Amino acid sequence: MPEIHAARRRRAQQLIRDTDADAALITARPNVRYLTGLASSNAALLLPADGDRALLATDARYAGAAQRDAPDLELLIERFIEGRLAAEASRRGIRKLAFEAHDMTVERHGELAAAVEGVATVPFGRKIEALRIVKDATELAKLEVACRLSDAALAQVLPTIKAGDMERTVAFRLEAQMALLGAERPAFDTIVASGPNGAIPHHAPTDRPLQRGDLVTMDFGALYDGYHADMTRTVAIGEVAQWQREIYDLVALAQQAGIAVLEDGVQAGAVDAAARDVIEAAGHSAHFQHGLGHGVGLEIHEAPMLGYGRTGKLSDRVPVTVEPGVYLPGLGGVRIEDVLVVTAGDRARILTSTTRELLVL
């Protein structure tokens, strides 16, 4: 789809002109992929402020992929790409080169500056990340498939979960099912947290066996054609105690409150506040310490961020997660998470469809 990437590059070129630079060196991998279509562990793009002389550099391992995925771009095959692109910028008469300071280390920038004779380097900021916030129809379709694969994998795994299973065994089953259904790989390291481990939001699965009376939180997602799903469900094993039911219902209510205000034009902080207020009113403010959600796309965590004090408005075609939680140290926790897309003139569309009712396995 070269035309899609060409259109994105044209929008990026306007941002380069706004920076008063002659060109930008794009080095962050998701941004290179967004602007070119190439997925590579070693690639960068020299994008001029005007014209169509963009130069994509990668090494020989990705030459074939670059020719296939970015046939409209001039291609440079080189192992040490940043220095070569910097030298090319100098050769092309570029005098001010914007660079992605958030991606580049001090050491790499020093090497870059040494390679560009007579060229000033200026920070470009997270301008490509800002372009990526609003997704096009192709991106949303890929994200929808990633979410559908995640839902389908959970549907296959839920009937197999039982007391005695290890956390890491459940995680393995989820990841295996996502792969069998067509995912490239897990979108991130799968979380399975049982019993008291559920009080740790980013617990890494262990060999702890699930026990009757446990709450089990599963946070996982499929990666499909570069796009990341992210969903969380909490289930009970065998029986549900009163305190478990209470915090589950509380988290579900908080999520509903956040989703209810998720619309075109809403402030990011207002979405967090709608859910957080429900949890705080129930006396659990100390037990919900992370943000309500985040954008998803070519990265698992990307702009916009939904958290306390976050600024900026959400708009049409922006996918975000809504994931409130309550975590009680030593006892356990509950988190419920879905991916939704903000939709102009309508309620946000939910892409993850597995029931949000508390399942007792």
Secondary structure per residue as TSV (DSSP state, phi and psi in degrees):
chain	resnum	aa	ss	phi	psi
A	1	M	-	360.0	59.6
A	2	P	H	-57.4	-32.0
A	3	E	H	-66.0	-33.7
A	4	I	H	-65.8	-44.9
A	5	H	H	-70.4	-34.0
A	6	A	H	-63.5	-40.3
A	7	A	H	-64.9	-37.8
A	8	R	H	-66.0	-40.4
A	9	R	H	-64.1	-36.5
A	10	R	H	-63.5	-39.2
A	11	R	H	-66.6	-38.0
A	12	A	H	-66.1	-35.3
A	13	Q	H	-63.0	-34.8
A	14	Q	H	-63.5	-37.0
A	15	L	H	-67.5	-34.6
A	16	I	H	-65.2	-43.8
A	17	R	H	-62.9	-38.1
A	18	D	H	-63.3	-27.7
A	19	T	T	-81.6	-6.7
A	20	D	T	63.5	34.1
A	21	A	-	-106.5	160.3
A	22	D	S	-86.0	-25.0
A	23	A	E	-164.1	167.2
A	24	A	E	-128.6	141.5
A	25	L	E	-100.7	110.8
A	26	I	E	-97.0	117.8
A	27	T	-	-120.0	-21.4
A	28	A	-	-64.6	125.8
A	29	R	H	-54.7	-48.0
A	30	P	H	-61.0	-33.4
A	31	N	H	-72.0	-38.3
A	32	V	H	-61.9	-44.2
A	33	R	H	-64.4	-41.0
A	34	Y	H	-60.8	-38.5
A	35	L	H	-90.3	-17.3
A	36	T	H	-125.2	-26.6
A	37	G	-	93.7	-8.1
A	38	L	-	-89.0	125.3
A	39	A	-	-97.8	114.0
A	40	S	-	-150.3	147.0
A	41	S	S	-83.7	-4.3
A	42	N	S	-149.6	83.7
A	43	A	E	-151.6	152.1
A	44	A	E	-151.9	159.5
A	45	L	E	-128.0	127.1
A	46	L	E	-96.9	109.4
A	47	L	E	-112.7	112.3
A	48	P	E	-71.8	158.5
A	49	A	S	-68.6	-25.2
A	50	D	S	-138.2	158.5
A	51	G	S	82.2	-170.7
A	52	D	S	-124.7	29.4
A	53	R	-	-94.3	41.4
A	54	A	-	-66.4	141.6
A	55	L	E	-121.7	118.6
A	56	L	E	-100.0	126.4
A	57	A	E	-115.7	137.1
A	58	T	E	-155.6	175.5
A	59	D	-	-98.2	177.9
A	60	A	G	-61.3	-25.9
A	61	R	G	-62.0	-28.8
A	62	Y	G	-111.3	10.5
A	63	A	H	-58.9	-46.9
A	64	G	H	-63.3	-41.7
A	65	A	H	-64.3	-39.2
A	66	A	H	-65.2	-42.6
A	67	Q	H	-63.9	-34.7
A	68	R	H	-75.9	-44.5
A	69	D	H	-91.0	-21.8
A	70	A	-	-133.7	58.7
A	71	P	T	-68.3	-16.2
A	72	D	T	-89.9	-0.2
A	73	L	S	-106.6	146.7
A	74	E	E	-67.7	136.2
A	75	L	E	-117.8	134.6
A	76	L	E	-119.8	121.1
A	77	I	E	-99.0	115.4
A	78	E	-	-159.9	138.9
A	79	R	S	-71.6	-46.4
A	80	F	S	-100.2	87.0
A	81	I	H	-77.1	-38.1
A	82	E	H	-66.4	-43.4
A	83	G	H	-63.5	-40.1
A	84	R	H	-66.9	-40.3
A	85	L	H	-67.5	-37.1
A	86	A	H	-62.7	-44.1
A	87	A	H	-63.7	-37.3
A	88	E	H	-66.3	-37.8
A	89	A	H	-59.7	-43.5
A	90	S	H	-64.0	-43.5
A	91	R	H	-63.0	-32.8
A	92	R	T	-82.6	2.2
A	93	G	T	84.2	16.3
A	94	I	-	-72.2	131.1
A	95	R	-	-109.9	-21.1
A	96	K	E	-134.2	116.7
A	97	L	E	-115.2	118.8
A	98	A	E	-81.8	143.8
A	99	F	E	-137.4	158.2
A	100	E	-	-86.4	89.6
A	101	A	T	-62.4	-30.7
A	102	H	T	-70.7	-19.6
A	103	D	T	-97.8	-26.9
A	104	M	S	-95.1	132.7
A	105	T	-	-75.0	164.7
A	106	V	H	-60.4	-40.4
A	107	E	H	-62.7	-46.6
A	108	R	H	-63.8	-39.1
A	109	H	H	-65.5	-37.0
A	110	G	H	-61.0	-41.8
A	111	E	H	-67.3	-38.0
A	112	L	H	-63.0	-49.3
A	113	A	H	-61.4	-36.1
A	114	A	H	-69.0	-23.5
A	115	A	H	-90.3	-7.7
A	116	V	S	-114.3	90.1
A	117	E	T	-70.1	123.2
A	118	G	T	75.2	15.0
A	119	V	-	-115.5	127.9
A	120	A	E	-87.3	137.7
A	121	T	E	-105.9	136.0
A	122	V	E	-132.3	141.6
A	123	P	E	-62.3	136.4
A	124	F	-	-92.8	-21.1
A	125	G	-	77.8	-173.1
A	126	R	S	-93.3	48.2
A	127	K	H	-71.9	-34.3
A	128	I	H	-72.1	-37.6
A	129	E	H	-58.3	-37.6
A	130	A	H	-65.7	-37.9
A	131	L	H	-62.4	-35.4
A	132	R	H	-75.1	-11.4
A	133	I	S	-60.3	-49.8
A	134	V	S	-86.0	121.5
A	135	K	-	-92.1	148.1
A	136	D	-	-88.0	176.4
A	137	A	H	-62.0	-36.2
A	138	T	H	-64.5	-43.3
A	139	E	H	-64.4	-43.9
A	140	L	H	-64.3	-35.1
A	141	A	H	-65.0	-40.7
A	142	K	H	-66.4	-41.8
A	143	L	H	-64.5	-37.8
A	144	E	H	-63.8	-40.1
A	145	V	H	-63.8	-44.0
A	146	A	H	-57.7	-41.7
A	147	C	H	-68.8	-39.3
A	148	R	H	-64.5	-39.2
A	149	L	H	-64.0	-38.2
A	150	S	H	-64.4	-46.4
A	151	D	H	-58.2	-45.7
A	152	A	H	-65.5	-38.0
A	153	A	H	-64.0	-43.5
A	154	L	H	-63.0	-39.2
A	155	A	H	-60.9	-34.9
A	156	Q	H	-74.1	-34.9
A	157	V	H	-85.5	-34.3
A	158	L	G	-51.6	-45.9
A	159	P	G	-66.1	-14.7
A	160	T	G	-92.9	-11.7
A	161	I	-	-77.8	132.4
A	162	K	-	-153.8	162.8
A	163	A	T	-56.8	137.5
A	164	G	T	102.1	-23.4
A	165	D	-	-66.1	141.7
A	166	M	B	-80.6	151.7
A	167	E	H	-54.0	-46.2
A	168	R	H	-69.5	-24.1
A	169	T	H	-68.5	-42.1
A	170	V	H	-64.2	-41.4
A	171	A	H	-61.0	-42.8
A	172	F	H	-61.7	-43.0
A	173	R	H	-61.6	-43.0
A	174	L	H	-60.8	-46.4
A	175	E	H	-67.3	-38.7
A	176	A	H	-65.0	-42.1
A	177	Q	H	-65.8	-39.9
A	178	M	H	-60.1	-42.1
A	179	A	H	-65.0	-44.0
A	180	L	H	-63.0	-30.7
A	181	L	H	-83.2	-11.3
A	182	G	T	124.6	4.7
A	183	A	-	-72.7	148.3
A	184	E	S	-64.2	-44.7
A	185	R	E	-175.6	175.1
A	186	P	E	-62.5	145.2
A	187	A	S	-70.9	-20.3
A	188	F	S	-166.8	175.9
A	189	D	-	-66.7	119.9
A	190	T	-	-64.1	137.6
A	191	I	E	-105.8	126.4
A	192	V	E	-130.5	114.9
A	193	A	E	-126.1	117.3
A	194	S	E	-113.5	151.4
A	195	G	G	54.4	-134.4
A	196	P	G	-62.8	-21.8
A	197	N	G	-65.5	-20.4
A	198	G	G	-66.6	-13.1
A	199	A	G	-80.7	-4.0
A	200	I	S	-105.8	105.6
A	201	P	T	-53.7	-39.7
A	202	H	T	-113.8	47.7
A	203	H	-	-64.5	136.1
A	204	A	-	-90.2	130.5
A	205	P	-	-55.4	140.8
A	206	T	-	-123.8	-170.2
A	207	D	S	-88.8	13.6
A	208	R	-	-61.4	128.0
A	209	P	B	-77.9	139.8
A	210	L	-	-64.9	141.9
A	211	Q	-	-124.8	152.3
A	212	R	T	-58.6	131.7
A	213	G	T	95.3	-4.6
A	214	D	-	-77.2	146.1
A	215	L	E	-91.0	140.6
A	216	V	E	-126.9	118.8
A	217	T	E	-100.4	128.0
A	218	M	E	-120.6	116.8
A	219	D	E	-118.9	116.3
A	220	F	E	-159.0	175.4
A	221	G	-	-177.4	157.0
A	222	A	E	-98.0	148.0
A	223	L	E	-102.6	126.1
A	224	Y	E	-132.1	116.6
A	225	D	T	49.2	40.5
A	226	G	T	91.8	-7.5
A	227	Y	E	-107.4	137.1
A	228	H	E	-103.1	125.7
A	229	A	-	-91.4	157.7
A	230	D	-	-154.5	110.3
A	231	M	E	-140.7	154.1
A	232	T	E	-136.8	135.2
A	233	R	E	-132.3	143.9
A	234	T	E	-115.6	128.4
A	235	V	E	-122.9	167.2
A	236	A	E	-114.6	147.2
A	237	I	S	-105.9	111.1
A	238	G	S	84.1	-48.0
A	239	E	-	-157.5	163.1
A	240	V	-	-128.3	123.1
A	241	A	-	-78.4	160.9
A	242	Q	H	-59.4	-42.6
A	243	W	H	-66.2	-32.2
A	244	Q	H	-68.6	-43.8
A	245	R	H	-61.6	-41.1
A	246	E	H	-63.8	-45.7
A	247	I	H	-74.8	-28.8
A	248	Y	H	-64.7	-48.5
A	249	D	H	-62.3	-35.3
A	250	L	H	-64.9	-46.4
A	251	V	H	-64.5	-41.1
A	252	A	H	-61.5	-41.1
A	253	L	H	-66.0	-40.6
A	254	A	H	-63.8	-41.1
A	255	Q	H	-63.9	-42.2
A	256	Q	H	-60.5	-37.5
A	257	A	H	-66.4	-40.3
A	258	G	H	-66.7	-44.2
A	259	I	H	-63.0	-35.4
A	260	A	H	-62.2	-28.4
A	261	V	T	-102.0	4.0
A	262	L	-	-80.6	97.8
A	263	E	-	-149.0	166.6
A	264	D	T	-57.3	124.0
A	265	G	T	96.6	-7.3
A	266	V	-	-73.6	146.0
A	267	Q	B	-71.9	137.8
A	268	A	H	-56.9	-41.4
A	269	G	H	-65.9	-27.9
A	270	A	H	-70.0	-31.9
A	271	V	H	-67.8	-45.1
A	272	D	H	-59.7	-45.2
A	273	A	H	-62.5	-38.3
A	274	A	H	-60.2	-42.3
A	275	A	H	-78.0	-42.0
A	276	R	H	-64.5	-36.2
A	277	D	H	-60.4	-36.9
A	278	V	H	-64.2	-44.2
A	279	I	H	-69.3	-41.6
A	280	E	H	-65.6	-37.7
A	281	A	H	-64.0	-24.7
A	282	A	T	-88.9	4.5
A	283	G	T	85.5	17.6
A	284	H	-	-115.0	28.7
A	285	S	G	-58.9	-34.6
A	286	A	G	-74.4	-10.2
A	287	H	G	-107.0	12.1
A	288	F	-	-138.2	93.0
A	289	Q	-	-109.5	-4.0
A	290	H	S	-103.5	168.6
A	291	G	-	-67.8	162.8
A	292	L	S	-73.6	-27.9
A	293	G	E	-179.4	-171.7
A	294	H	E	-161.9	162.7
A	295	G	E	-71.7	157.7
A	296	V	-	-135.2	153.1
A	297	G	S	173.7	-120.4
A	298	L	S	-70.4	-14.2
A	299	E	S	-125.4	154.8
A	300	I	S	-74.1	-31.7
A	301	H	S	-124.0	111.4
A	302	E	E	-143.7	169.8
A	303	A	E	-62.3	147.1
A	304	P	E	-87.7	157.4
A	305	M	E	-101.2	133.7
A	306	L	E	-103.1	100.9
A	307	G	-	-151.7	171.4
A	308	Y	T	-60.3	126.7
A	309	G	T	79.9	0.3
A	310	R	-	-68.7	139.7
A	311	T	-	-108.1	170.7
A	312	G	S	100.7	148.0
A	313	K	B	-99.4	146.3
A	314	L	-	-85.8	151.7
A	315	S	-	-139.1	175.1
A	316	D	T	-54.2	137.8
A	317	R	T	71.1	28.1
A	318	V	-	-106.2	115.5
A	319	P	E	-88.1	136.7
A	320	V	E	-141.9	160.6
A	321	T	E	-96.9	152.1
A	322	V	E	-125.9	112.0
A	323	E	-	-142.3	68.6
A	324	P	-	-70.4	159.1
A	325	G	E	-153.5	158.6
A	326	V	E	-130.1	127.2
A	327	Y	E	-127.0	116.9
A	328	L	E	-107.3	106.7
A	329	P	T	-53.5	132.4
A	330	G	T	83.6	-13.7
A	331	L	T	-111.7	-56.6
A	332	G	E	153.5	-172.5
A	333	G	E	-157.4	172.8
A	334	V	E	-135.9	134.1
A	335	R	E	-138.7	139.3
A	336	I	-	-127.2	127.9
A	337	E	B	-137.8	136.6
A	338	D	E	-135.8	156.5
A	339	V	E	-99.1	129.7
A	340	L	E	-129.8	155.8
A	341	V	E	-117.4	123.9
A	342	V	-	-65.4	134.6
A	343	T	-	-129.0	127.3
A	344	A	T	-64.1	132.2
A	345	G	T	72.4	12.5
A	346	D	S	-154.8	172.3
A	347	R	-	-72.4	153.7
A	348	A	-	-58.6	142.8
A	349	R	E	-94.4	127.0
A	350	I	E	-87.7	126.7
A	351	L	-	-95.6	-21.4
A	352	T	-	-102.3	122.6
A	353	S	-	-110.0	-6.0
A	354	T	S	-57.3	140.3
A	355	T	-	-50.9	145.3
A	356	R	-	-99.4	6.2
A	357	E	S	-72.7	150.9
A	358	L	-	-73.3	115.3
A	359	L	-	-90.3	135.0
A	360	V	B	-109.1	115.0
A	361	L	-	-98.7	360.0
